[in-house]
Amino acid sequence: MKKINKTILKYSIGLPLGALLGYLYYYFIGCASGTCPITSSPLWSTLYGTVFMGALAGLINTKDKKEDKEKQK
């Protein structure tokens, strides 16, 4: 049960953070000419940031050290 809670926690922090970072990238750095497919629109930039941080959150290991030690025995 703890593993599920940790998984929910890492995605509930990672996805909104990615959305915020994606929008901030559009706002401060974005493409002024409109020819850049990702950074020319706040929607696409926000979605890209959300997907990217979701992938990174999926890479975070949520196993407890106690569980790992018990499995090794």
N, C-alpha and C positions, 0 to 999 in steps of 0.2 A: 504494500500500500504506500509506503514511503517513496518508492521509486516513481509511482504515478504522480504523486504530489510534486516531486522534484522536476519531473518532466513538464508538468503543467506550469510550474514556476519559471523554468528556463525559457519556455516559449512565450509566456505572458509578459516577460520582461524583454526578451529578444525581438519579438515582432513589432511592438510599438516603438522600441528604440530604433529599429531599422527603418520604420516608416518616417520617424522624425529626422533621422540622419539623411535619408533619401531626399526629403523635402528641403532640408537645409542645404544639401549639395545643389539642388536646383536653384534655390534662392540666392546663394552666394556665388556659386561657380557657374551654373547653368550655361546653356548655349544661347547667345543673343540672336544669332542668325536664323535659328529655327531648323537648321539642317541636321542637327544631332538627334538621332532617334530617341535616345533615352533622356537626355537632359534638357530637351526643348519643351517638355511638358511636365508640369508638377505631378500629374497623375502617374505618368510612366516612371518618373524618377522616384516617387514614393513607393510604387509597387516594386520596383527593382530593389530598393533598399530593404523592403520588407522580406522579399524572397531571399536576398543575400544573407540577411541576419537570421532568417529562419534556418537556412542551411548551416550557418555557423553554430547556431544553438543546437542543431541536431548532432554536431560533432562533439559537443561537451559531454564528458562522461559523467553519469549520475550514479554510478555504483558506490556503495558504501565500502570503506576499507575493511570493516568487520566481516562483511559478506565474502569478500575476496579471500581473506585469511581462512575462513571456515571452509570454503570450497577447496583450498589448497591442501587441507589436512586429509 
